[in-house]
Amino acid sequence: MYGNFWENLRNAFKHGDNSLYKLIAINILVWLVFMISRVIMTIGGFGELYSSLISYFMMPASLPKLATQPWSLFTYMFLHEGIFHILFNMLFLYWFGLLIHQYLGSRKLANLYILGGLAGGLFYLLIYNLAPYFSNSVDTSLMLGASAGVFAIVVGAATLTPNTTFFLI
């Protein structure tokens, strides 16, 4: 990964060995598309349509509903609702992703993000469908965000180099 952050992000898909910037770019682009759609639809009086649209990509806790939208097991990990939601997920992805990229490489970084997101989604399904506390909300609960994939990268970085000091700012 060469150059500065913005240059790498702008050229994310021109280079093969930079999955960190590709993941960040995909997350930001998806967030921008959905936020612009939200503003336009809300101003146009179609706020309910936006809610239906985004829920189509969010992961449901209900197994029968998941069976009708299996892609949501992948798409949920690229959706974010607010500016701080995406900001902190992408900051942690960047900070800890640099370390994973340095030690394991670009391909394993992407694999760790996707597998962490899948594991988080499966854990979400398990908890909501087995824990009695959530039994009343299984049919209405939806999940979005990159937190599971990002957390997998954070844990991977902490496991690889437990004594590393991070200077976040």
N, C-alpha and C positions, 0 to 999 in steps of 0.2 A: 504494500500500500504506500503509494508515493504521493507527495504533495501535501497540501493542507486539507483540512476537513471539508470545506465547501467545494474545493476542486474535486476531491474524491467523491463527494456526494453527487455533484453535477455529472460526473463521468462514471457513475456506478456501473452502468451496463455496458461500458466500452471495454472494460478489463475483466478478465476471467477470474482472477484470484482475489476478489474483494467482496465476499459474501456479507461482511459486516455492513458495508455501505449499501449493498443491494437490499438487505433487510431493513435498514433504516429508511432508504428511499421508498420502498414499497409501503411501509407503514405510514410514512408522511403523505405519500400520494393518495393512498386509500382514505386517510383522515381528511385531506383537503377535498377530495371528491364528495365524501359524505357530508362534510360541513357546508360546502357550497350548495349541495342538494338540499340540505336541511334549511338553510336560509331562504333559498328560492321557493321551496315548497311551503314553508311557513308563511312567508310574505304573500304567496299566492293563495293561501287558505287551504293548503293541502298537507297540513301538519300530520294528520292521521295517516296519510299515504306514506309520508316519510317514516313514521313509526313502523308501519307494516313492512316497508322496504328494508330497513335496517334489521328488523327482527328476522327477516329471511336469511340473513348472513350471521346472526348471533346464534350461539349454541344453546339449544333448549335442554332443560334438565329432564324433560319427559322423554322416555325411550320411544314411545309411539310417534311423537312429533319428530324426534331425531331420525327415525326411519324414513320420514318423508323429506327430510333435508339433510342427508348425510354429509354434504359438502361443508356444513357449518362446523364440523369438527376441525376443519382446516381454516375456514375463513374467519372464525371468531378471533383468532390470534393476531389478526392484522387490523382489527377494528378498535377505535378509541372514541370515547364520547366527548371529552373536554380537552382543553389545551394543556392543563396540568397532568392529566392522565397520560397523554402521549409524550409530553415533555420529560417526565420522570422515567417512564419506561425507556425512552430512547437514550436518555443520559446514562442510565445504568447499562443498557445494551452496549453503548459506545465504550464506556469506561472499562467494563469487564470483558467485553468482546475483543478489545485490543489485545488483552492478555491471552485469551483463548486462541485468537488468531496467531499470535506470536509462537505459542507453544504447540498447538495442534494443527494449525492451518485453516484455510478458508472453508474447505469442504466439511470438516468436522465441526466447525462453528455453526454452519447452516444446519447440519444434522442435529446438533445439540439443541438449537432453537426449536426446530420442528418437533423433534422427539419430546422435548420438555413441554411444548404446547399440547401435544397429543396426550402425554401423561397427565398434565393438568386437567385437560378436558375429561379424560376417563375418570380421574379422581373426583371431579365435580359431579359426574353422573353417578358414581358409586355412592358418594355422600348423600346426594339429594334423593336417591332412590332407596337407600337402606336406613338412613338415620330418621327415627320417628319425628324429630323436631321439624324436619322439612316436608313432612308428608302432605301438609295442606297447600304448599306452594310449588310442588313439582310441576304442575301443569302450566304455571305462569312464569316460572323463573327462566331467565335467559342470561347468558354470560358473554362478555366480550373483553378484549384486551390482550396485550402481549405479556402480561405478568408471568404466566407459567413458563413461557419460553425464555424470558429474560432471567427469571429466577434460576432456571436450569444453568444458564451461562454464569450467573453469579456463583452458584454452588460449584460449578466446574472450575472456575477461576480460583475460588477459595481452596478447593481440593488440590489443584495443581501446585499452587504456590501459597501456602497458608501464612507465610511470614512477609508477604508483600505489603508494602505501605502504599496506599493510594492517596494522591493529592488531587482531590476532585475538582478544585477550582484553580 
